[in-house]
Amino acid sequence: MTATDTHTTSQTTTDAETVTVRRILLSVAVFVAGWATSVALWGIPGLYIPALALVPTAWVMLILISRG
């Protein structure tokens, strides 16, 4: 290996990872915006009812994480 050698990477993998990250971030942003809208429309119940509805999801995620 010399100083003139270039390191080639797979551009398709990088593009696919970028698309995946953007989709995840967009999903999180839409979720947070929806939750903020519910708080703006319905006040305090709009804050805690979605959190209460997400409790089963949190349980499932914790079980999946603990199983490895």
C-alpha positions as CSV (number, residue, x, y, z in Angstrom):
1,M,0.0,0.0,0.0
2,T,1.4,3.3,-1.0
3,A,0.5,6.9,-0.5
4,T,-1.1,7.1,-3.9
5,D,-3.5,4.2,-3.3
6,T,-7.1,5.2,-2.8
7,H,-9.5,3.5,-0.5
8,T,-12.7,2.6,-2.4
9,T,-16.0,2.3,-0.5
10,S,-19.3,1.0,-1.6
11,Q,-21.3,4.1,-2.4
12,T,-24.6,2.1,-2.5
13,T,-24.2,1.0,1.1
14,T,-23.6,4.6,2.2
15,D,-26.6,5.8,0.2
16,A,-28.8,3.1,1.6
17,E,-27.7,3.9,5.2
18,T,-28.3,7.6,4.6
19,V,-31.9,6.9,3.3
20,T,-32.6,4.7,6.3
21,V,-31.3,7.3,8.8
22,R,-33.4,10.1,7.1
23,R,-36.5,7.9,7.2
24,I,-36.0,7.2,10.9
25,L,-35.4,10.9,11.7
26,L,-38.4,12.0,9.7
27,S,-40.6,9.4,11.5
28,V,-39.5,10.7,14.9
29,A,-40.0,14.3,13.8
30,V,-43.6,13.5,12.6
31,F,-44.3,11.7,15.8
32,V,-43.1,14.6,18.0
33,A,-45.0,17.1,15.8
34,G,-48.2,15.0,16.2
35,W,-47.8,14.8,19.9
36,A,-47.2,18.6,20.1
37,T,-50.3,19.2,18.0
38,S,-52.4,17.0,20.4
39,V,-51.1,19.0,23.4
40,A,-52.0,22.3,21.6
41,L,-55.5,21.0,20.7
42,W,-56.5,19.2,23.9
43,G,-54.1,20.5,26.6
44,I,-52.9,18.2,29.4
45,P,-54.9,15.1,28.3
46,G,-53.2,15.4,24.9
47,L,-49.9,15.1,26.7
48,Y,-50.5,12.1,28.9
49,I,-52.9,10.0,27.0
50,P,-50.4,9.2,24.1
51,A,-47.8,8.5,26.8
52,L,-50.2,6.1,28.5
53,A,-51.0,4.5,25.1
54,L,-47.2,3.9,24.5
55,V,-46.7,1.9,27.7
56,P,-47.4,-1.5,26.0
57,T,-44.9,-0.5,23.2
58,A,-42.3,0.2,25.8
59,W,-42.9,-3.1,27.5
60,V,-42.5,-5.0,24.2
61,M,-39.3,-3.1,23.4
62,L,-37.9,-3.9,26.9
63,I,-38.7,-7.6,26.4
64,L,-37.1,-7.6,23.0
65,I,-34.0,-5.9,24.3
66,S,-33.7,-8.2,27.3
67,R,-33.9,-11.3,25.1
68,G,-31.0,-10.1,23.0
